[in-house]
Amino acid sequence: MKNDHMSETDYFTYLPDNALCDALGCTAFSTGYTRIPPGSAYPPARHPDDHHFIWEKGRTLQAYQLALVSEGRGQLQSAPDPAKVHEVNAGDIILMFPGVWHRFSPDPLTGWVESWIECRGAAFDRIFAMGLMPIEDPIWRAGSDAGEIFAKVHELAREDAILNQPALSVLGLQLLAQLCQSRGIAQQGRVRLVEQARRAIMEKSGEPPSLETVARDLGVSYSTLRRLFREHTGVSLKRYQTDVRIRRACELLRNSDRSIKAISGYLGYSSPFHFSAQFRKSTGVAPSEWRSRNYRS
């Protein structure tokens, strides 16, 4: 559905359900392009009731929408923290989610140019469930490739949106793939940080460094490392260090003649008593009893 009163460049179109698109895991339901000049009223009062909004009330959609701001700047507010103001700059893509309240507007001094595609489908639902589209992070700092995809979206939508709906839906999937890749790289960086922490703790189980030292050596705060470690391993950083030390203690008890006191000092415990108490808590038996059951002569 095109608006006859739009300029040559501005357009929007809304599309029906499509069985083929549904089979692909993504159905594009809406696309559009709008240039908002500086000082213009926003949003323009020309969209269907379920998409139009006024600033005071905001809006909730029933699909995923990706809106590229290619020129200008503005702001976004979105649940779950509606009071937080997200800055939107040229090259950013605003992410909107089904059932999640939001509102946004261009800076009156700059206006902006917005492009959007609205999608529903299993692919978006699955990626959302995987945590790569957290509603707490509704701004995607997209690259130039995203702009090229939107240019193709506009070309196909202006040509014949109904006929090209499957192709438009595939372009929606391409944007989703780019989002996953960019967010995944950040995720991989966090995983790599956690693995480096695990290696540092394992390699230095004898006279282990403090966990604060491990964090400092990795270039992050202790609180950040502690949070990321629990998120990615399911155990606390301190619990992991304890488990590593206890496993190392078992190896020494089984394969060496070192005394309990010597093992305690080697593993960095403040006293043999502290070591024995933690060992018993972890294994259920005292170090001496564990050795008598497992010592290799």
N, C-alpha and C positions, 0 to 999 in steps of 0.2 A: 504494500500500500504506500504509494508515493504522495507527497504533499505537493499540490500544484502551485502553491504560493512560495515555495522555497527558491533560493538562488540556484544558479547552474551548478555550483559546487556542493551546496548543502543538500543532504537527502536523508531519509530514514525509511526503513521497510520492516514490516513485521510478517512473520512466516508461520505456516501451520505445522502441526505434527507431520512427521514423515517416517514411514516404516524403515526405509533404507538407512536413513540417518540414525535411527534408533539402533539398528543392527550394528552400525559403526561405533556405537558407544557415545555419540555426540550428535545432538541436533541443534543447528543454529536457528534461533527463533527471531533474531533481530540484529540488524546492522545499521550503522549510520555515520554521518560525518557532519560536523557543525563548526563553523567559525563564529566565535563570540567576540565581537569587537570590544575594545576598552570602553567602559562606562555603560555597557548594555545591561538590560534587565536579564536576570537569570533565575531559574531556567526558562527558556522560551515556552510559551503556553501553546504547544501544538502536538504533544504526544498523547497516546491513549491514557485514560484515567489511571490504569494500574502502573503506569510508568512515570507520569508527570508527578511533580512534587513542588511544594512550597518550602522555603528554607525553614520556617518556624516548625513545621511538622516532620520534615525529612521524608524518607521513603523506605519501603521494604519490598524487594522483588521476590519472585518465586523461581529464580534461575540464577546461574552464574553470569556475571557480566564483566568483561574486560574493557576498560576505557582508556585509550592512549591519549595523553595530552602531548601533542607534538610541538606546540608553540605556547608561549605564555607560562603562567604559573597560577596557583590557587591553593585551596585548602580542602581537606576531607575530614569529616567526623564520622565515626562508625562504632557500633557496638562491638565488643562488650565494654568499651571504655568511651562512651559517647562524649565525654567532656574533653578528651584528648584531641588536639588539633594536629593533623598530619599535613606537613607541607607537601605540595604537589608541584613538581617542576617539569620543564620540557623534557620529554623522554621517559617520563614515569607512566606506568599503567596502574590505574585504580582497579582494585579487585573487589567485586561485590558478590555476596553470597546469598543463597536462598534463605529467606526468613530472617536476615540480619539487617537491622536498621542502619541507615546511613544518610548522609547529605554532603554535598560538595558544591563548590562554586569557584569561578575564576576570580583572580584579583581584578578589581575594577580598573586598576591602572594599566594592566597588560591585556586583559581578556585572555582567551586561550583558543586553541583549536583542538577539538576532541573527536576521536574516532572510537566506535565501540562495536563489539559483537557480543551477543547474548546467547548462552548455550545451556542446554540441559542434557544429562545422559550419564550412563554408568561410568564412563571414563573420568569425568569430573568428580563424581561421587567417590570413586576409588582413590583418586589423588588427594582429595580433601581428607578422606579417612586416614591416609598415610601420613598426614601432618605436613605435607609440602605446600598447603595453602592455608596456613593458620589465620583465623579471622583477626587475631591480634596484630597481624603484619599485612595490612591491606594495600601497601604500596610496593609495586615491583619496579625496581630500577632496570627497565628493559633496555636492550641494546638496539642497534640499527636494524638488525634482522627482523625485529618485531614490527618496525615501521614498514618494511618491505612486505610483510605478510598482510598488514592492514591495507596497503596500496592494492594488493591483489583482491582482498575482500571487497573493496569499493568498486574495483573494475567489474567483478562478477555480479555484484549486487545491482549496479546501475544497468548492466547489460540485460539481465533477466534473473531476478533473485529467486523466483519459484523454480525455474529450470535448473539453476545453479546451486540450489540448496544443499545437495550432497557435497559439492565441492567447497561451499562455504563452511560446512560442518567440518570437513577435513582441515581447512585452514584454522578453525577453532582448535582442533586437536594439535596442530602444529604450534600454535601459541602455547597450549598447555604443555607440550613437550619442552619448549624453550624455558618455560617457567620452572618445570621440574629440573631441567639441567642446571639452570642458574642457582636454584635453591639447593639442589643436590650437591653442587660444588661446595657451597658453604657448609652443608651437612657433612660432607666428606672431610672438610677441614676440621670440624669439631671431633669427628671420629678419630682422625689422625692425631689430634691433640691428646685424646684419651688414651690411644694406644701408646703414644710416647710416654705418658705418665706411667702406664702399666709397665713398660719396659724399664723405665728408670727405677721403679720400685723393685722389680724383679732382679735387675742387675746389681743392685746395691742392698740386697737383703742382709748382707753382713755389714754391720755398722751403717744402717740405712740413714739417708738424710731425712730431715724433717719434711713433712708434707708441704709446709710453707716454702721450703727451699726448692722442692720439685716444681711447684707452681711458678716461683720466681724464675727458675732456669728455663721454663717453657714460655715465659713472657706474659703470663696471665695472673690475675689475682687468685688467692687461695679460694675465696668464695666462688669465683667463676669455675675454677677447676673442680671444686667439690660438687657443684651443681651439675656440670656437664658429665662428670664421671658417674654420678648416680643415674642420670637420664639414660646413659648409653650402656651401663652394665647392670643396673638394678641393685647394686650394692654401694655402700658408702665408700669413700676413698680410704678412710681409716680402717674399715672392715677388710677391704682388699689388702692393705698393707699387713694387717694382722694375719690374714690367711696365708700370705706369701711367707711371712716369718715362721709361722707354724709349720708349713710344708718344708721349709728349709731346716727347721729344727728336727723334724722327723728324719730327714735325710742324714743329718749329722748324728742323731741318736742311733740310727740303724747302721751306718757305715763307718763311724769313727769311734775312737776311744776317748774323745774329749769329755771332760767332766761336765756335769750339769752347769756348774758355775762358769766354765769356759764357754760353753755354748751360749749361755745367757749373755755374757759380755760381748761375744762375737756378733750376736744379733741385735745388739744395741739396747738391751733391757737395762733398766736402772738397777736391778738387783735380781739374784736367783729366785727370790720369793715372788717378785712380780712376774718373772718368766714362768715359773711353775703354776702360778694362779691362772695366767692367761692360757697356758697349754692345757691345763685341766678343764678350763671352761670350753675350749675348742674341741678337745678330743674325748673328754669324759674321764681321763685317767691322768695320773701324775707322770712327768717325764721319765722317772726311773722305772715305773711300771710299764710304760710304753716300750722302753728300751728292752726290758727283760722279755717282753713278748715278741719283739721284732728284730733284735740285734742279729746281725750277720757276722759270724766269727770268721 
